[in-house]
Amino acid sequence: MRKIGLCSVVLFLLALGWVIFVNDFRFVTEPVTVTAGGNRLTGTLVLPQHAPVKPGVVVFVHGDGPANASRDEGYFGIWEAMAQQGYAVLSFDKPGVGGSGGNWLHQTMADRARETADIIDWARRDGRFDARCVGLWGTSQAGWVMPEVARLRPDIAFTLALAPAINWLRQGRYNTRAAMAAAGDDEAQIQAREAHWRHIQTLLEQPDGYAHYRHEYGAAAALNADRWRFIRANMASDATAGLRHFNTPVHLILGGRDVNVDADETERVYRQTIPASLLTVTRIDEADHVMIKPLFARHPWLINVVGLFAPRSVQYDAYRQDVAAFLAAQPCGRGR
């Protein structure tokens, strides 16, 4: 029994040591607070372990949902890739999340763009960063935010766009159909769900639509008042015209198995609108919307289990390598 107990302790210590080792990402962080978009935002400043005197900095623009600065540590892998190229990262809790004031559900995409522009201005004034090398990274819903940021701050150094959407309503229809088809639903079920959302859209277009929605659906109403307000304020969003505001490098990254955003439409519109001299595109055929592998897309609960012992294995290495290569090729990157 003593030997079994001793072996158990040794195995536990080895496992604990392994978890600590693999979760030791190669960057350092410090808390940061700014006022942006009229709200006091709390967030994280990520710094390379061996930072240049004045590193460039990548400002993160979240997708949909109540995101904290690290997206529950989901950004750690890409932060590490950026830090290894000598870049700092600024990422903030959304309004109303963590220590940030405000309510992200009360924001329009234009509000989010002004908030991001304020963060860029803060980074340039701060003195710790190369003011010429402030770029953007954004995903999904950020596809409606970053083009407006490019209009407000046309001298941003670059933009990394991960699976950005083009048109709000088309994206919703695509997501409904693609996700249901992937789940094995038949065409009749898909068409019924599409009809349901067309009806919801009709209500959203009415000034008193939420009252009708609550009356009609009662306890089955899935949207609360804040979410209704958010969708109603933003559902006309379309990125197409705004893409013309980019006049610095844009790197588009897409997943071939994305059921959230139509990767084909996004690539087509970006190529048609952004000059070829500014645009580069990478498509990782097996990846989903957030660059995770199919096993984890099918069984999300595995992310926390496997992520504890092999956190870098959840997303494709090709994604991190691609971002690192793009940053290395920029004037502020270590590759220059």
Order of alpha helices (4+ residues) and beta strands (2+ residues): alpha-beta-beta-beta-alpha-beta-alpha-beta-alpha-beta-alpha-alpha-alpha-alpha-beta-alpha-beta-alpha-alpha-alpha
